[in-house]
Amino acid sequence: MQLRSCLLIAALAGQLISVPSILAQRSQTKTENEHMDEGIKKMMTSSDTMFAMKAAQAGIAEVKLGQLAVTKASNADVKAFAREMVEDHTRANEQLKSIAVQNGMTLPSTMDAKDQAVYDKLSNESVAQFDRAYMRSMVKDHQQDIKAFNKEARGGKSPQLKQFAQQTTPTLERHLQMARSAETKVKSGS
């Protein structure tokens, strides 16, 4: 009985001795994680965060407006452009969301009030006016998007967002060319 008690006491003492080292390891791991989190936060500066938020909302708007145009447009070029907007911006939105998740960011899941107003206005346009209004909106939106993406590509602090902006800008430039071409055709009635 005494031997059993001695062994039990020795085992407990051994565990108590290891507790500080376990706590020290956990503390060190926590400190390392905090430093990693701080590093990520530094990379995701407020301008990077603002870019990601605005890019997410704009991307959502492009998809929603494209879906509306696929159903409402009468011109074949406008419909083709709208389908491409849905495909390309859905893909870009997924890439941006992946970057955000990796960096602990939560992106908006709806378009902003300005884009919602454009959507509502376009929804109420007559079929005759829809194509012109949609293409005019797409030219303007893509001009603004290209400026924002170029700014992030040149001066972003987050390597992932910077790369995303660099990779996406050529697609946005192609969209702008397509939008201008479709807008010209719609204006001329072809």
Buried (B, 14 or more C-beta within 10 A) or exposed (E): EEEEEEEEEEEEEEEEEEEEEEEEEEEEEEEEEEEEEEEBEEBBBEBBBEBBBBBBBBBBBBBBBBBBBBEBBEBEBBBBBBBBBBEBBBEBBEBBBEBBEEBEBEBEEEBBEEBBEBBEEBEEBEEEEBBBBBBBBBBEBBEEBBEBBBEBBEEBBBEBBBBBBBEBBEBBBEBBEBBBEBBEBBEEEE
